[in-house]
């Protein structure tokens, strides 16, 4: 179980898939939400590798008008849909697809906030995701991308002028802004 931290859905409990996902810790979600409040407010969020949908739901809790959730796991997508239903959040899209196919399908849509939290061992997912996001024009002019990972990030992202890194024990978060 995961508790939503702050905003409209503060203290509401959502479920996580039984296996295959590692939910973002509550203190990390809280810090991310605080750092990205401006991008969330009235914006559109993309929760890539969504798992439980907690990051996208957190963005909705802090004022995002829309969120799209993507996960390759059918079970994860079922859990996300159930979580949205439980919170009475209607009209959000849950896409059961691998990340690159989903990003291609979303081509032309603009997101003010993108969450990238793939399986930590799959470091190439970060680089491939960012390349696709930029290629398909998915990030709004003043948008931000949040990357959560463990260990070292073997890539740099020179396409972004502002970058901020936070450390939360073993978890690290990088926020990229144009």
C-alpha positions in Angstrom: 0.0 0.0 0.0 1.1 3.5 -0.8 -0.1 6.7 0.8 -0.5 9.8 -1.3 1.5 12.7 0.2 -0.1 16.2 0.1 -2.5 17.9 -2.2 -6.1 16.9 -3.0 -5.7 13.2 -2.3 -3.5 13.6 0.8 -3.4 10.5 3.0 -5.4 8.4 0.5 -4.1 4.9 0.2 -3.5 3.2 -3.2 -2.4 -0.3 -4.1 0.9 -1.4 -5.7 1.3 -4.4 -8.0 2.3 -7.6 -6.1 5.5 -8.1 -8.0 7.7 -6.5 -10.6 7.6 -2.9 -9.2 9.4 -1.0 -6.5 7.3 1.9 -5.4 9.0 5.3 -4.9 9.4 5.9 -1.2 7.0 8.4 0.3 9.7 10.9 1.4 11.1 10.9 -2.2 7.6 11.4 -3.7 7.0 14.3 -1.3 10.3 15.9 -2.2 9.6 15.4 -6.0 6.2 16.9 -5.6 7.6 20.0 -3.8 10.3 20.4 -6.4 7.8 20.1 -9.3 4.7 21.9 -8.0 4.9 24.6 -10.7 5.0 22.1 -13.6 2.2 20.0 -12.0 -0.2 22.9 -11.5 -2.7 22.9 -14.3 -0.2 20.8 -16.4 -0.2 17.5 -18.0 1.9 14.6 -16.6 3.3 11.5 -18.1 4.1 8.7 -15.7 6.3 6.4 -17.7 7.0 2.9 -16.1 4.1 3.8 -13.9 3.9 0.7 -11.7 1.2 1.7 -9.2 0.6 5.1 -10.8 1.7 6.9 -7.6 3.8 9.6 -9.3 1.1 10.5 -11.8 -1.6 10.4 -9.1 0.7 12.6 -6.9 0.9 15.1 -9.8 -2.9 15.1 -10.0 -3.1 15.6 -6.3 -1.0 18.7 -6.7 -3.1 20.2 -9.5 -2.2 18.5 -12.8 -5.3 18.6 -15.0 -4.4 15.4 -16.8 -2.1 12.4 -16.5 -1.1 9.5 -18.8 0.1 6.3 -17.2 2.3 3.9 -19.2 3.4 0.4 -18.1 4.4 -2.7 -20.0 2.8 -4.9 -17.3 -0.9 -5.7 -17.7 -1.2 -6.3 -14.0 0.3 -2.8 -13.2 -2.2 -1.2 -15.7 -5.0 -3.0 -13.9 -3.8 -1.7 -10.5 -3.4 1.8 -11.9 -7.0 1.8 -13.3 -8.3 0.4 -9.9 -6.4 3.2 -8.0 -7.8 5.9 -10.3 -11.3 4.5 -9.9 -10.9 4.2 -6.1 -10.0 7.9 -6.0 -12.8 8.8 -8.4 -10.3 10.2 -10.9 -11.9 10.0 -14.4 -10.7 10.6 -17.9 -7.1 9.6 -17.5 -5.4 7.3 -19.9 -3.6 4.1 -18.9 -1.5 2.6 -21.7 -0.4 -1.0 -21.5 2.6 -0.9 -23.8 6.4 -0.9 -23.8 7.8 2.6 -23.3 9.1 3.3 -26.8 5.9 2.2 -28.5 3.9 4.3 -26.1 6.1 7.4 -26.6 5.7 7.0 -30.4 1.9 6.8 -30.0 1.9 10.0 -27.9 3.8 11.9 -30.6 2.7 15.5 -30.7 1.2 15.7 -27.3 2.9 18.0 -24.8 3.6 17.2 -21.2 4.7 19.7 -18.6 6.0 16.9 -16.4 7.4 13.5 -17.2 8.3 10.9 -14.6 11.0 8.4 -15.6 11.3 5.6 -13.0 12.2 2.5 -15.0 13.7 -0.7 -13.4 17.0 0.6 -12.0 19.1 -2.0 -13.7 17.9 -0.8 -17.2 20.1 2.3 -17.4 19.6 2.5 -21.2 15.9 3.1 -20.7 16.7 6.6 -19.3 18.7 7.6 -22.4 16.3 6.0 -24.9 13.3 7.6 -23.2 14.7 11.1 -23.2 15.8 10.8 -26.8 12.2 9.7 -27.8 10.6 12.4 -25.7 12.6 15.0 -27.5 12.3 13.4 -30.9 8.5 13.2 -30.6 8.1 16.7 -29.1 6.5 15.4 -25.9 8.0 17.9 -23.5 6.5 21.4 -23.3 8.8 24.4 -23.6 8.9 24.9 -19.8 8.5 21.3 -18.9 10.6 19.1 -16.6 11.7 15.5 -16.6 12.2 13.6 -13.3 14.6 10.6 -13.3 14.7 8.3 -10.3 17.6 5.8 -10.1 20.1 4.1 -7.9 23.9 4.0 -8.3 25.5 6.1 -11.0 23.8 7.6 -14.0 26.1 6.8 -16.9 24.6 9.5 -19.1 24.7 13.2 -19.2 21.8 15.3 -20.7 23.3 18.4 -22.4 20.0 19.2 -24.1 18.8 20.6 -20.7 20.1 23.8 -19.4 19.0 23.3 -15.8 19.6 20.1 -13.9 19.2 19.5 -10.2 20.2 16.3 -8.3 18.8 15.1 -5.0 20.0 12.2 -2.9 17.7 10.2 -0.6 19.8 7.3 0.7 20.2 4.9 -2.1 17.7 6.6 -4.3 18.7 9.6 -6.5 16.5 12.0 -8.3 17.6 14.2 -11.2 15.2 16.9 -12.4 15.9 18.2 -16.0 14.5 21.5 -17.2 14.8 23.2 -20.5 
